[in-house]
Amino acid sequence: MSEEQAEQLMQQMQMLETYFSDLSQREGTFLNIMREAVASIESIKSLDQKPESEALVPIGMGTYVQTKILSNTKIVMNIGAGIAVEKDFSSAINYLEARIKEVEVALQDTVAKKQDAAGRLEQGKAQINQLMQSASMPKSG
């Protein structure tokens, strides 16, 4: 293998490592979204069970205001692009569950890509090790 090929292999490895790192971050983001959605569903369900409850609502800079939540109120949800809509509790839960399913699909795709990238990284490392071993062998002749 020529020096140019070895350099090309090293560049490919660096690109794969960057790609793997990006996929890992994406995986973490999807997991955080799923945790937040599940927590939201649980909060909505608990609000539905208690006729009235008190809560602290953040108003910025670590400042909160105490408020009462009435179970017959609707949930205001951000649905993207700066748009928020009012939904009743069951519609809000259905919406969040649908989003969880979408995120699960994206997460599975990301995990599969991450496994593929990890496999290609291992192959590249094996090639580099083989290259180093062949370069360190004394040439007879």
N, C-alpha and C positions, 0 to 999 in steps of 0.2 A: 504494500500500500504506500503510495507516495505521500510526501509531506502535505501536499495540497489536499489530498483526500482525507488525511488525518485532521487537518484544520477544518475542513468542511464537516466532518463528523462531530467535531467539538462544537461548532456553531449550531448544528442540529440538536445536539444535546442541550445546549443552553436554551434554545427555543423551546424544546420539550419541557425543560424544567420550569420555564416561565409559564407555559401553558398549563402544566400540572398545578402550579401555585395558583393560577387564576381559577382553575376548576375547584380547587380546595376552598378558595374564598367564596366562590359561587355556592358550593355545597353548604358552607356555614351560613350564608345568607338565607338559603332556602329553609334550613333547619330553624333559624330564628323566626322566619315568617310563619312557619308551621306552629311553633311554640306560641307565638303571639295570637294566632288565629284560634288555637285550642283554648288558650286562656280567655280570649274574648267570648267564646261560646260558653265556657263555664261561668263567666261573669254574668252573661245575659240570662242563663238558666237560673242562677241564684237570685237575680233581680226579679225574675218572674215568680219565684217561690215566696219572696217576702213582699208584703203589700207596700211597705215603706221602709226605706233604709237611708242611713246617712253616709255621706262620702266626702272626701276631700278632692276638690278639683284644682288641678294646677293652673295658675294664671300667669306663670312666668317667673324666671329668676329664683326658683326654689320657693315661691310663695303659693299658698293654697287658700282656698275659700271653702268653708264647710257648707254643704248643701244637702237637701233631702231629695231622694230619688223616688218617684212614684212609679209603681209597677205598670200603671196603665199608660205610661208615656211611650213614645216611639223612640227608636234608636236612630241617631243620625250617623250615617256611614259615608266615608270617603270612598268613592268607587273609581277614582283615578282621574287624572288630568284636572285636578282641582275641583272636581264635582262631588258634592255631597247630597245624599238623598235620605229621606225619612223612610224607615221600614219598621214594621211591627216585629216583635221578638222572634216569631217563627220564621218570617221572611229573612230576617237578619242572620239567623242561625243557618238557614238553607244556603244563603249567599256565601257565608264563611265556609261551610262544608264543601261547597263547589270550588271555592278558591283553594282549599286544602288539597282537593283531588288534583287540581291543575298543578299545584306546587309539587305534589308527590310524583307526578309524571315527569316534570322538569328535573326533580331531584334524581329520579332513577336514570334519566338520560345523562345527567352530569356524572353520576357515579360510574356509569358504564364507560363514558369517555375518560374519566379519571383512571379507571382500571386499565384501559387500552394504553393511555399515555404512560402509566407505570410500567406496563409490559415492554413498551418500546424503549423506555429509559433503561430498563434492565438489559435489553438486547444491546443497546448502545454502550453501556458500561462493560458488558462482556467483550464487545468488539475492541474497545479501548484497552482493556486488560490484555487481550490477545495481541494487540498491536504492540503494547509495551513489552510484553514477554518476548515477542519475536525480535524487537529492536535491541533488547538487552542481551540476546544470545550472541556469543562470539561467532563470527563468520569464519568457517574453515576453508582453507583452500590455498 
